[in-house]
Amino acid sequence: SEGRKEIDQALYALNEMGVMVDIRKFIIEGKRVVDGAAHSNTFIDIFREIEEKGAVHAGPVFGEILGVASEIIKKGSHSNSSA
């Protein structure tokens, strides 16, 4: 079915990262795997580090695997612009 190949590839990538798909995880900057039950301070510390750097230093992990166009990735999911 449509998209199944991409989903299988994403699951493979998660497995290679050591992420068990039945446990919620957050992948931050394409490299940090944080347990979904982590204390909020863990996330605050990570995002403060990113804020201090001034930029995210890695792109999305699954954009290419899932066939997401680079224009969409560059625009971001929280952009208010329609262009």
N, C-alpha and C positions, 0 to 999 in steps of 0.2 A: 504494500500500500504506500501511498505517497508520503514521503518524509521518514519512512521507517529506517532507511539506510543511514540518514543523518542522525537519527536518534540512537541507533546502534553504535555509530562512531562516537557520539558524545558519551554514551555509557562506557565505551572502551577507554576513552580519555580519562574519565573519572576513575575508573578502575586502576589505570596506570598511575594516577596521582594518589592512590591509596584511599580514595573516598568511597565509603560504603553508601550505595544509593538509597538504602532504607533508613538512613539517619541524616537528618537535615544538616547541611553544611553551607557555609558561605565561602566563596572563593574571592579573595580581595587582591587586586592588582595582578590577577592571573597566576598567583603563586602561593598566597597565604590561605591555608584552609583552616577555617575557624568553626568549631562545633556550634550548632544552632542553639545549644543550651549554655553557651559561654556567658559569663557575667557581662553586663552592659559596659563595665569599665574596660574590658578587653577590646570591645569595638571602639570605644572612645579613644583609647590609646592608639590603636591602629590608624584611625581617621585623623587624629592630631598629628601623627607622624607624616601622613600624606599631606596634610595641610601645611606643615612646616617645609616640606620639600617643594610645595607649590604646584605639584602636578602628579598625576598618576603615571607611574613609569612602566606600565604594561597594559596591553589591550585586553579585550575580552578573550576568554579562553575558548569559547565555543562559536564565535562569530563565523569563522571560516568553515568549521566542521558543519554547521547548520546552514551554510549558504547565505548568511546575512550580508547584504551589500555593504561595501566599505563606506558608502555615503550615509547609510543608516547608522552605522557605528559612530562615524564622526559627528553626526548630528546629535546623537544621544537620545535616550528614551525619555528624558525629562525636559526636553527643549520646548519652549513655547512658540518658536518660530515655525512657520509652515513651509519654509524653503529648505 
